[in-house]
């Protein structure tokens, strides 16, 4: 099932910092790996994009929507659900925001909290086969170390 994600709601739950200048791209990198591993479509919404930077970008396997300053990612997610019509039931909305969850409910889409999604992210990454010959799973500690490396590379 494809995902619509409230990006700024997920960032702190994923262990990233909202005050980091690269927080959105750090999250996109993690979501790209999740989308690849789970073979799922992912759309993420970020609000507060300055003039000239708003818009939708395909970043690898992730479609990132940068909502212009003055509008909210929440309203953009609601509008996307409305536009989908009956197809919304095939999507899962990721947000801990009650208004976003309510919009998902009205559209008959599934929804999960950001905390639940982070557990899914970790599970997907830890259960992914390694490229070496012994095909061991990554431990939770190794996943956290990789996430730290990804965050450092984005800086």
N, C-alpha and C positions, 0 to 999 in steps of 0.2 A: 504494500500500500504506500503510495507516495506521501510526502510530508510537506506541510506549510509550517514554517518555523518563525516564531517571534524572536528575532535575533538578539536584541538587547535584553530580552527577558532571559534568554539562555546563556549569554556570555558569563555572568558571574556564577551560575550553577555549574558551568563547565570548568571552573577554576581559572577563568581568564579575568582580566581587569577592564572594567568599562572606561577607566581613565587612561588606558593605553592607547596611543595614537593608531595602533594597528589591530585593535581588538576585533574589528569586523573581519579582517582578512585572516586573522588567526582562527576565528571560528569557521570561516569558509574552508580553510585547509583541513580542519578536523571533519567537517561535513562532507568534503570531497572523498576522504578516505572511507567514511561511513557509507556514502552512496555507492562507492566502488565495491566495497565488501558485500553490501546487502543488495546491490543491484536495484536500488530504489531511486526514484526521482525525488529531488529535494529542491524546494524553493524557500529562501530565507528573506525576511523583511527587516530592514534597518531604517529607523526614522532619524531625522535630524541632518539629512544630507544638505550641505551648503549649495547655493546657486551654482549651476554648472556641473555639479557632481551627482545630481539626482538622476535616476533612471534605472533601467534593468540591464544587467550584464550577465552573460553566460560565462561562468568561471569554472572551466573544466566541466565536471558533471553537475555543478550546482548553479541554479539560476538565482542570482542575488538582486533583490529589489531595494534600491536606495531611495527612500521616500523623502521628498524635499522638506526642508525646514518649514514648520508651520502646520504640517500634516503629520498624522501618526501612522506607525506601522500597523497598529490595531485596526484603524479604519481601512487601510489598504488590504489587510487580510480579510476583513468583512466584505469589502467590495469584490475581492477575488472569489470568495465563497459564493456570493450572489451571482457573479458572472458564470460560475461553473454550473449553476442550477442543480439538476438532479445528479450530475457527476460528482458533486461535493461529497456524496456518501462514500466515494471510493478513496477519499483522502483522510489523513490524520493531521490534525492541527496540534502543534507543540507550543504550549504557553502555560504559565502558571497564573496568568491574568484572567480573572473571572469574567470580564467582559468579552475577551477573545474566546474563552471556553463557551460562553453563552451563545456567541455568534456561530460557533461550530455546531452546537446543539441544534439551533434553529435551522441550520443548513443540512442537518442530518449527517454531518461529518463526524468521524471519530475524533477524540481529543485525548491528549495525555499531558501531564505536567512536564515542565522543563526538567525537574528532578528525575522523573521516570525516564525521560529521554536520555539523560546523561548515563543512567544505568544501562540503557540499551547501547549507547555509544561504546561504553567500556566493555560490555559483553561482546559486541561485534569485533572490536579490536583484539580483545584477549583470545577470542575463539578462532581468529583468522590463522590459517596455517602460515608458518614461517617459510622463508624461501630456502632455508638450509635443508639438508637431507634428513634431519631427525624430526622435522615437522612438529616441534614442540609448540605449545600455546604460550603466549606471553602472560606473565604474572601481572597482577594489578600494579605492582611496583614498577615493572618494566613499562607498562602503558603510561603511567604517570611520568616516567623519565622521558619517554618519547614525546609526550605532550609538551613537556618543558623544552625539549630540543626544538620542536616545531615552533613554539612561541619565540624562542631566541632567534631562530632563522628569519622570522618575519620582521625582526627589528632592524 
